[in-house]
Amino acid sequence: MRTAICDEYGIDIPIFAFSHSRAVVAAVSKAGGFGVLGAASMVPEELDQALHFIAKECGGRPFGVDFIIPEKYVGREQGGLDMSALQQLIPQGHRDFVEKLLDTYHVPPLPDASREGENASSRAGLGMAHKRAEQMADVALSHPVKLIVNALGVPPAHIVERAHQQGVRVGALVGAVKHAIKQKAAGVDLIIAQGFEAGGHTGEIATMVLVPQVVDVVAPTPVLCAGGVASGRQLAAAMALGAQGAWTGSVWLMTQEAETHPVVKEKFINATSSDTLRSRSSTGKPARQLRSAWTDAWEDPNNPEPLPMPLHGTLVARARRRIALDASRGGEGGKQLINYFVGQSVGMLKEIRPAAEVLHEMNDECDEVLRRIAPQR
Ligand SMILES: Cc1cc2nc3c(=O)[nH]c(=O)nc-3n(C[C@H](O)[C@H](O)[C@H](O)COP(=O)(O)O)c2cc1C
């Protein structure tokens, strides 16, 4: 299965794999797809190490990096606020609510609460602001990345310019036609049209409806179809909608290489496509994730509403680490509360497999489907 994008990006299979796990990114790129490292929660040193690893593993095969530099967030005018300023903006009522929720579920404090909490909170608070984005772009552009992608807004003009000067392409995720028009005007080379069913931050328009409209409005700029693609049949559908390939996220969470929390993997295996929701309870912006006692608590109208980004991430970072640790140790409360971003395709993901196998199976199935629906053409 080859499309024009395969030649443009030097890949054999038109599947782009978004993952926070460096091993998944490397495995997909090595197997002929295009791995993209999600770097939003990393600090620059971590990104540097991860890209070193991927470049070494890939031995010249192409790969990319993904940031979240949002258009709108608290502290945008200043390019991002420091941790103490962010902390001051968090209402005490919200802190008390989170503490009470964890107490109700008997989630013990972190062993070294002060240090661990501080780390996790700093990442949630600063990782996505413009000042931090500059440093992250510097790191990314010091490695042989072929693509830099941004989510939740138009990437800053000087990052686009610098990337282009180095021959690095720039991509952007969009959830609506008007956003695609803006991204194209900003000089973005690759539009990722991401529908409602996707895992992570997502808009309200379904993939089936969004993709053909975006393809038409940005032509001849290439478009990837994102949201709900986890099989070869869906990859074939992406092509039928006019996309040149698929951009995928959820499917890689269930690979052997993924660093997905074991309790979350187990929950995904037992989940159906009805078990996700768009909730602001993790980052402050609507993101599709698995329903759990955590999302239920934040959906309850009697409880406080999630704060805007990045205050919410700052508020809950420590709590979410506490929950993950408790779940790892078999704590019932942690197991009930823990969740993660995932799309509606979770209902199809029932096995843990090597990433290369998943990639090849999607590609082969797509070939087979296209032959079946269009014989001898
Ligand atoms: C666990 C997870 C985390 C994600 N985090 C990001 C992110 O940091 N940046 C981003 O551009 N997209 C992120 N996304 C969205 C993916 O890039 C992709 O668009 C989406 O997963 C595609 O839909 P699918 O989940 O149905 O495959 C995330 C998705 C998942 C499942």
The ligand as an SDF file (V2000), in Angstrom:
LIG
                    3D

 31 33  0  0  0  0  0  0  0  0999 V2000
   -2.6220    8.2980   24.9780 C   0  0  0  0  0  0  0  0  0  0  0  0
   -2.7800    9.3840   23.9730 C   0  0  0  0  0  0  0  0  0  0  0  0
   -2.1150   10.5840   24.1520 C   0  0  0  0  0  0  0  0  0  0  0  0
   -2.1750   11.5640   23.1760 C   0  0  0  0  0  0  0  0  0  0  0  0
   -1.4380   12.7130   23.3320 N   0  0  0  0  0  0  0  0  0  0  0  0
   -1.3010   13.5500   22.2850 C   0  0  0  0  0  0  0  0  0  0  0  0
   -0.3360   14.5900   22.2970 C   0  0  0  0  0  0  0  0  0  0  0  0
    0.3910   14.7770   23.2770 O   0  0  0  0  0  0  0  0  0  0  0  0
   -0.2110   15.3480   21.1850 N   0  0  0  0  0  0  0  0  0  0  0  0
   -0.9800   15.1290   20.0610 C   0  0  0  0  0  0  0  0  0  0  0  0
   -0.7770   15.8060   19.0570 O   0  0  0  0  0  0  0  0  0  0  0  0
   -1.9030   14.1690   20.0300 N   0  0  0  0  0  0  0  0  0  0  0  0
   -2.0650   13.3650   21.0960 C   0  0  0  0  0  0  0  0  0  0  0  0
   -2.9770   12.3460   21.0270 N   0  0  0  0  0  0  0  0  0  0  0  0
   -3.8020   12.1800   19.8240 C   0  0  0  0  0  0  0  0  0  0  0  0
   -3.0400   11.3690   18.7770 C   0  0  0  0  0  0  0  0  0  0  0  0
   -2.0100   12.1450   18.2190 O   0  0  0  0  0  0  0  0  0  0  0  0
   -3.9600   10.9160   17.6330 C   0  0  0  0  0  0  0  0  0  0  0  0
   -4.4390   12.0310   16.9160 O   0  0  0  0  0  0  0  0  0  0  0  0
   -5.1420   10.0910   18.0660 C   0  0  0  0  0  0  0  0  0  0  0  0
   -4.7360    9.1110   18.9740 O   0  0  0  0  0  0  0  0  0  0  0  0
   -5.7760    9.4440   16.8350 C   0  0  0  0  0  0  0  0  0  0  0  0
   -6.9380    8.7590   17.1470 O   0  0  0  0  0  0  0  0  0  0  0  0
   -6.9490    7.2360   17.6870 P   0  0  0  0  0  0  0  0  0  0  0  0
   -6.6290    7.3640   19.1270 O   0  0  0  0  0  0  0  0  0  0  0  0
   -8.3430    6.8190   17.4450 O   0  0  0  0  0  0  0  0  0  0  0  0
   -5.9320    6.4810   16.9010 O   0  0  0  0  0  0  0  0  0  0  0  0
   -2.9710   11.3710   22.0200 C   0  0  0  0  0  0  0  0  0  0  0  0
   -3.6800   10.1770   21.8700 C   0  0  0  0  0  0  0  0  0  0  0  0
   -3.6050    9.1900   22.8280 C   0  0  0  0  0  0  0  0  0  0  0  0
   -4.3760    7.9080   22.6250 C   0  0  0  0  0  0  0  0  0  0  0  0
  1  2  1  0
  2  3  1  0
  2 30  2  0
  3  4  2  0
  4  5  1  0
  4 28  1  0
  5  6  2  0
  6  7  1  0
  6 13  1  0
  7  8  2  0
  7  9  1  0
  9 10  1  0
 10 11  2  0
 10 12  1  0
 12 13  2  0
 13 14  1  0
 14 15  1  0
 14 28  1  0
 15 16  1  0
 16 17  1  0
 16 18  1  0
 18 19  1  0
 18 20  1  0
 20 21  1  0
 20 22  1  0
 22 23  1  0
 23 24  1  0
 24 25  2  0
 24 26  1  0
 24 27  1  0
 28 29  2  0
 29 30  1  0
 30 31  1  0
M  END
$$$$
